[in-house]
């Protein structure tokens, strides 16, 4: 049996703000009491069995609170509420029983995620208060989930914005790195065009030469026209084009790997590959005054987010490079310790004042000029590392340099 009562009054609430609830009991007298006592405050739907209750839920996805008797013919309250989770997972569930059975209570909680256990007989006013609080709990939970989703979206936009800002700072070096192989390819293509023209002319002469009658004459002709050298030159040109295009391809691959915005799926990550990519991108801008030293011990792949981890490494290595005022070095090491993969990024730059170290991971804090930094980079780095259940620490001495140490669990 399904009933929907007309509203007697709105209690100063609009119909849209009234919570829709479902009451399930195999005794019509109890359902009538619930309808009369609750319809002033809620939109009340009723059902006289668990099976009918599931039909009501399927037809009314907006139900907020489900109230069910435990002992009913056919499907029990526990069974019904457990099944109701498959239909409306987020609804708040309340079970009513005339039996104060601890085992029954525990089963209800474990199987149906029960919000409240109410004993019969009940007072309608107390039931109304319980349902109102349950509805408030539902709406608070939904509001929290919405706020959390919006926060995550804002965080992702922030990460992407910082990534693009950092990419912009690196682009001059990357463009220069790409310029060299492109120039080599252009020059080699010009030479290839010239050599190919000569080879075509030489072979044309061979075909046109009436005096060439045997192998000996052909060999002499090839020597006189230096055809072997032309072929070797052509091979060298092809080799140059292949090497230069391969080098350019690696730069583009690193650039795409860093800049892609959709690389947010957990995967097996090689920290060595991530470090090599990060160094390659930063080195393009700073290779003339900074030496990069690597001591990358063999460590297991970790479960992580490839794009964000690369962003962390690029950010930290770039920060180290910026801190070096003239010639200097950056040392990057990896090692394993108690199931943790560790990365050290150390420089011999100007260092960070002790008073700033305590604030360095705060959102918006920066020691750089407005043109050089936003104050978001290290805060974002810390957030990414913590999302991986890892830690990031820093130590620094003025005039000696700075070291960042990242620790990441191999397994999540």
N, C-alpha and C positions, 0 to 999 in steps of 0.2 A: 504494500500500500504506500502510495506517495502522495503527500499533501503539501501544499504551499499556502500558508495563511495570508490573508490580506493584512496590511499593517494598520494598527490602530492609531499610532502617532509616531512622530519621527524623533522625539526627544532631542529636538534642535540639531539633529544630524541629517545630512542629505542621504538619500537612498544609496548613493554610490559609496558612502563611507561605512555602510552597515556590512558587517561580516556575514558571509553566507556559511551556515553550519549544517551538518547532517547528523540527525539523531537516529540511532538504530536500536530497536528493542522489539521483541516478539509479543509484548503486552501492549495492546492498543491504549489501555487506560494510562499507562506511564507515558506513552508518546503524547497523549492529549494533554497531560499535565505539563510536559516539556513545551509543547506548542504554545499553550496559553501563557505560560510563565516566561518564555524567552522571546516571543515574537515582537514585543515592544522594542527590543534592542537589536535583534538579529533577523536575517532572512533565514527562516527555518525550513529545511527539507527533512522528510522522515522516510524511514523504511522499516519493514517488520521482519527482515531477515538479512543475513550477511550477503546472500546472493542478490537480493533486491538492492541492498546498499551499494554493491559494486556497480550495478546498472545505473544507479543515481550518480555515482562518482564519474562514470564514463560520460554521462550526459551533461555534467556540470563541473567542468575543470576548475572553476573559480572557488570551489569550496575551501574554506580556511581552517575550520575546526571539525573534527569527526568525533562524535560521542557515541560509544557503543556499550550495550549491556554485554556481560561476559557469558552468562549461561542462556543460550538460545537454542531452539530446535535447529538441527542441521549444522550449520557452520557456527563455531563458538566465536566469542568476541575476539579472543587472541588470534584465531585463524583469519577472521575478517580483517582485523587491523593490519595483520602482516601482509595480506593480499592487497589491502588498500594502498600500501606503499608503492606497489607497482603502477598504480593508476595516478595518484597524486602524492609524490614522494615528500613534498614540503609541508603538507597539511599537518596541523597539530592534532595529536590523538589523545583522547581521554577514555578510560574504561570505567564502567560502573559495575559493581558486583555487591551482592548481599553477603558475600563470604570474605572474611578478613584472613585469607590464606596467603602466607608469606611466599610459598613456592609459586602460587598463581601470580602474585605480584611480580616476582623476579622473572617469571616466564613472559609476562606482559611487557616488561621493560626491555628484556633481551630480544624479543621477537618483533615487537611493534614500535619500538622507540616511543614509549608512552610518556606523555607530558605529565599526566596526573591520574591517580587511582582514587575513585570516589566510592564510598560505601553507601549502600541502600539501608534504610530510607534516607533520602537527602532533602535538604531545604532548598526550595527553588531559588531563593535569594543568594544562597551560597553558591549554587550551581551557576547562576548568572554571573557572579563575580569571577568564578573560576574560568568560565568561557571568555569573558571580557579580557581577562589577563592572558589567556591563551591566544586570543586574536591579536592582542598587543604584541605578544612575543613573536607571533608570525610576522607581523608588519615590521617590527624592529629587525628581525632576522633578514627579511627581504631588503630593507633599507640598507642594512650593513653589507649584504651581498652586492647590492648595486653600487654602494660607495667603494667597495673593494675592487669591483670591476673597473670603475672609473679611475681609481687610483692606479691600478695596473696599466690601464691604457695611457694615463698621463705619464707614468714611469717609462713606458715603452717609447712614447713620443720624446721624452727627455733624453733617453739613451740614444735614440736615432739622431736627435738634434745635435747632441755632443759628438756623436760619431761623424756626422757631416762636417761639423766645425773642425774637428781634428783632421779629417780628410782634406779639407781646404788648406790647412797649414802644410800638409805634406805634398800637395799637388805640384808645387814648383820643382821639388826634387824629383818627383816621379816623372814629370814632363821632361825634365832634362835626361833622366835615365832612358826614357822612351825615345828621345831625340837621337841619341847615338846610334842605336841599332837601325832606326828608320833611315838615318843618313847613310849608314853603311849599305843598307839594302838598295837605296836609291842609286848610290855610286856603283855598286856591283851590277845592278841591272843595266846601267849605262854602259859599263865595260862589256857585259855579256852581249848587249846589242851590237857593240862594235866588233867583238870577237866572232860573233855569229855571222856577221856580214862578211868578215874575212874568210871564215870557213866556207861559206856558201860560194864565195868567189873562187877559192882554191879548188873545191870539188867541181865547180863549173869548168875551170881550166883543165882539170884532169879529163873530164868527159870530152872537152873540145880538142885536146892535144892529139893531133894525128900522128905525131912522132913516137908516142908511147906504145911500144909493141910487146913488151914482156915485163915480168916482175921486177927485173933489175932497173929498167927505165922508170917504173912507178916509184920504187924506193928512192932513186936519185931525185925524182921530181918532188917527193915529199920532203926530202932533206933540204933541197934548194929553196922550197917555199916555206920551210919552218912550220910545217903542219903539226908536228908532234908538240911543239911548244904552244901552239895555239890551242890544242886540245887540253893540255895541262893547265893553261891559263883559264880555260873555260871551266874545268873541274874545280879550280881554286875559287872561282867566282861563285859557283854553285855552293861550295862549302861555306863561303862567307855569308851567303844569303840564308842558308839553313841555320847557321849558328846565330846570326843576328835575329832572325825571326823567332827562333827558340827562346832567346834571351828576352825579346819583347813580349813573347807569349807568357813567360813566367811572371814578368812584371804585371801584365794585365790580369793574370790569374790571381796574384796576390791582392791586387787592387779590388777585383771583383769579390774575392773571398772576404775582404774586410768591409766593403761598402754595402754588400747585400743586406737588405732589411728583413728578410723573411727567414733567416737562418736561426730559428728559435726552437728547433726540435732537438731533444736530447739524443746524443749519439756517442759512440766510442771516439775519443779525441786523442790524437797524438800531440802531446805538449811540445815535442821536438819540432814537428811541422808547424805548429802555431807560433813558436818562438822564431823559427827561420823566416816565416812570413812577416812577422812583426819587424824583425831586424831589417829585412829587405826593404820594407816600406820606409822605415825611418832612415836607414843608411843612405837611401837615395838623396836625401837632403843634407846629411851631415857627414858624408864620407870623407870630405877633404880635411876636416879638422878633428875627427873623432875616430879612434880605433875601437872596433868591437871584438871582444874576446868571449869565446864560448867554451864552456866545460859541461857538456850535456851528457850526463850519465844515462845509461839505458834505464828507462822507467816504464812501467806498464801504462797502457792507454787508460784514460779515466772516462767515466760517464759525465758528459757535460754538454754545454751549449757552445758549439764551435765559434759562431759569430761573436757573441758577447765576450768569450775568453780571449779571442784575438784582440778585441777592442781594449780589454784591460792591459794586455801586454804592449800594444802599440802606445797606449796612453802613458804607461810607466816608463817605457824606453824613450819616448819623445820627451817626457819631463826631464829625464836624466840628461838627454842631449841638450835641452834648453839651459840646463844649469851649468854647463861647461862653457866658460867664457872664451877660452882660446883652444889650444890643443889639449886633448884629454882622452879618457877611455871609459868604456862601459863594459862591465864584466857580468855575464849571465851564466848562472850555474843551475843545475837540477840534481836532485837526489831523492831517494826514498827513505822514509823513516816511519816505522810502525803503521804501515798501510796508508801513509800520506805521501802524496807527490808534492815536493817542495821546489820552489823557484826563487832564486835570489837575483835581483837586478841592482847592481851596485855601480856607482859612478864616483869620479874624483872631482866633482864640481864644487860649487861654492858652499853647499850645505844649507841646512834649514835652521833658523834660530830655534832654540829650545822652547820658547814660549809659543811658537807656531805649531810645533809638533803635536800638541794636545788638541789643536783645532783643525788639523790638516784634512781630516775626513768629514768635516762639517759641510753641509750643503751651502754653497755660496761663498765659502772662505777661499781666498786665493792670495798668494804673495806676488802674483804677476800683475803686469799692467792690464788695463781694460782690453787692449788690443791682443794681448798674449793669452789671456785665460778668462774663463767664465766662472770658475769656482765650482763647477759641476763635476769635472773629470774624476777626481779622487773619490768623491762621494758616490758617484755611479760605479766606480771600480769596486769599492767596498760592498755596495749592494749586490753586484754581480757575483762576487766571491762568496758572500754570505748565502746567496741563493743556491750556491753549490755546496752549502754546509762547510765552507772553508773559512780560513782566516787570512787577513792581510795585516802586516805590521811594518813599522818604519823605524829606522834609527839613523841619526845624522849628527855630524859635527861640523861647525862652521870652519870652512877652509879645508876640510878633509873629504867631504862628500856625503852621499846619502845611499842607504840600502833599503830596498823594499823586499820583504820576504812573503811569499804566498804559499799557503799550505792547503792542499785540496785532497779530499778523500778519493781513493781510486774507485770505490764502489759507493753508490748512493743508496 
